[in-house]
């Protein structure tokens, strides 16, 4: 049976996994802190718009042409 301390590649893999996990947690914390400090920005600026509605009677010529 091999001794665990002599398996250097196992320790290298564990260290790599630990560093990746640490980097992921750090990046998440930094992203969360930066998002909290930034002011909310509207993606689409609101512009006033005009809406025109035209009423059509059943007796009008436009209604009979449309139908």
C-alpha positions as CSV (number, residue, x, y, z in Angstrom):
1,X,0.0,0.0,0.0
2,X,1.3,3.5,-0.9
3,X,1.9,6.2,1.6
4,X,-0.4,9.2,1.1
5,X,2.4,11.7,1.5
6,X,4.4,10.2,-1.3
7,X,1.6,10.7,-3.8
8,X,2.5,14.2,-4.8
9,X,0.1,14.4,-7.7
10,X,-2.8,13.8,-5.3
11,X,-1.8,16.8,-3.3
12,X,-1.3,18.8,-6.5
13,X,-4.8,18.0,-7.6
14,X,-6.3,18.9,-4.2
15,X,-4.4,22.2,-4.2
16,X,-5.6,23.0,-7.7
17,X,-9.2,22.3,-6.7
18,X,-8.9,24.3,-3.6
19,X,-7.4,27.3,-5.4
20,X,-10.2,27.2,-8.1
21,X,-12.8,27.1,-5.4
22,X,-11.2,30.0,-3.6
23,X,-11.0,32.0,-6.8
24,X,-14.6,31.3,-7.6
25,X,-15.8,32.4,-4.1
26,X,-13.6,35.6,-4.3
27,X,-14.9,36.5,-7.8
28,X,-18.5,36.0,-6.6
29,X,-18.0,38.3,-3.6
30,X,-16.3,41.0,-5.7
31,X,-19.1,40.8,-8.2
32,X,-21.7,41.1,-5.5
33,X,-20.0,44.0,-3.8
34,X,-19.6,45.9,-7.1
35,X,-23.2,45.4,-8.1
36,X,-24.4,46.7,-4.8
37,X,-22.4,49.9,-5.0
38,X,-23.4,50.7,-8.6
39,X,-26.4,52.8,-9.3
40,X,-29.2,51.1,-11.2
41,X,-29.2,52.0,-14.9
42,X,-32.2,51.8,-17.2
43,X,-31.5,49.6,-20.2
44,X,-34.0,51.4,-22.4
45,X,-34.6,55.1,-21.7
46,X,-38.2,56.0,-21.6
47,X,-39.5,58.4,-24.3
48,X,-42.9,59.9,-24.3
49,X,-45.1,58.6,-27.1
50,X,-48.3,59.7,-28.7
51,X,-51.3,57.5,-29.1
52,X,-54.1,58.3,-31.5
53,X,-57.4,56.6,-31.4
54,X,-60.1,57.0,-34.0
55,X,-63.6,56.0,-33.4
56,X,-65.5,54.5,-36.4
57,X,-69.3,54.3,-36.5
58,X,-71.0,51.4,-38.2
59,X,-72.6,54.0,-40.6
60,X,-69.3,55.4,-41.8
61,X,-67.8,54.6,-45.2
62,X,-64.4,53.7,-43.7
63,X,-66.0,50.9,-41.7
64,X,-67.8,49.4,-44.6
65,X,-64.6,49.5,-46.7
66,X,-62.6,47.8,-43.9
67,X,-65.2,45.0,-43.4
